[in-house]
Amino acid sequence: MKIGKIEKKVEIPAVHSKVKYPWHEMQVGDSVLIKPGKEQSLFDLKRKVGPAARYYGDKTSRVFKTLADHESDGVRVWRTK
């Protein structure tokens, strides 16, 4: 291990959060439609979005419902609690 010198007046860089989904902005009863990107199937998108919503919900005591919306060609997520 190598420990460097103590430096003064080094500014902390700005944090660039990579918030991908708007879970933190959703209120009970809100929903959001997420469309697949290029060369991404609806099934693959649902496999990513569903666990992401569930993980966020587990950490924040919120509940989300995720369904593939074939008519709109996307995945719709509702906040239910």
VENTADA-V996904 format. One record per backbone hydrogen bond with DSSP energy under -1.0 kcal/mol. CO is the residue of the C=O (numbers start at 1). NH is the residue of the N-H. If there is no record, write none. Layout:
co=CO nh=NH
co=CO nh=NH
This chain:
co=22 nh=25
co=23 nh=26
co=27 nh=30
co=30 nh=79
co=32 nh=77
co=34 nh=75
co=37 nh=40
co=41 nh=45
co=42 nh=46
co=43 nh=47
co=45 nh=49
co=46 nh=50
co=48 nh=52
co=49 nh=53
co=50 nh=54
co=51 nh=55
co=52 nh=56
co=53 nh=57
co=54 nh=58
co=55 nh=59
co=56 nh=60
co=57 nh=61
co=57 nh=62
co=63 nh=80
co=63 nh=81
co=65 nh=78
co=67 nh=76
co=69 nh=74
co=74 nh=69
co=75 nh=34
co=76 nh=67
co=77 nh=32
co=78 nh=65
co=79 nh=29
